[in-house]
């Protein structure tokens, strides 16, 4: 999964289709993301010392990563992500439509120097 925290994404399926938001957290093991303001659910909270009022709390619920697409910073349209090797040997994420680089994924590998 190439989506990272603080990426701007758009929901492409489900009841929140078309909404955009930033990624708050990524669960790579279960392939799920939490997006700000998307897939909100009501959690019922019992009265306690911490929450004397009780009632219902609205919070974001995890969403499958296949239901979101990254929004390209250059064109502001949704796009697929790819990984390519940069000139210095490091891996970087990029937008497939515009070719804009989205940051380094892995640093350049060190090569052995022969003596």
N, C-alpha and C positions, 0 to 999 in steps of 0.2 A: 504494500500500500504506500503510495507516494504522497498522500495528504499529510500535512503537518499541522501542529497547533498554530493558531493565528492566521491560517490561510482563509481567504474569502471564498466561500463555496455557495452553490445554488442547488436546491433540492429538485430532482428531476422525476420523482415518483412519490405517490402517497398523498395524504390529505394536505400537506404543506407544499405541494408542487409549485415551483416558481419563486419561493421565498429565498432570500439570500441572508447569510450570516457568517460570522467568523467561527472557526473551529475552537472549542474550549478544551477538549481533550480527545485523545485517540487511544483506542484499545486495539492494538495490533493482533493480539491473541484471538479475540472474538470478531475481528473485522468490523468494529463499530466506532462511530464518532458521535460526539455531543456538539451540536451547533447552537450558537446563541440565538434564542428567540424562536427556535424551531422544535416541533414535536413536544409541545408543552403538555404536561399531565398534572392532574390534581392529586396531591398526596394528603391524606387525612392525618392530622396531627392531634394526638391526645393532649389534654391539659397537663402541664407539669411545671416545675419550678422555672425551667428554662423558657417555656412557652406558656405563660399563664392564661392566655386567651384561648389557645386551642384553635380548631377550625381546619380550613383547607389551605394548603400551600401549593402554589403553582411553580413547577420546576421543569427543566429540560430533561428529556429522556433520551437514551442512546438511540442512534439511528444507524441502519446498515450502511456501510461505506459505499456500496454499489448504488445507493440512491442519491448520492451527491456528486457534483462535478465542480472542479476548480474554475473560478472566474479569472480570466486572463487580465492582468493589470494594465496591459497596453490597449486591448480592444474592448474590455469589459463585457466580453461574451464568454459563455462557458466553453471549456476546452479540455481535451485529454492531456495527460502528462506523459512525458517520456524522460529517459535518462540517457545522457550522452557523455562522452569523455572529452573534456576540454583540452586546450592546447598544452596546458601544464601537466596533464595526466590525471587530474582530479575528475570525479564524477559530479555532474550537475543535473538538476531538474530543469526541464524546459517545457514551454507550451508548444503543442504539436501544430497549432494553427499559425501562430505568429513567430515562433522560434525564439521568444524572449526567455532569457535565463531566469530561473527562480531561486538560485542559490546552490551552494555546494552540498552534495549528499555525503561524499567521502573524499578525504584528502588524497593527494597523489601518493602512489606507492613508492617506497624507497627502493632503489635498485642497488645491487651490489657493485662496488667499484673494484675492478681488477687491479692488482698491484704489479 
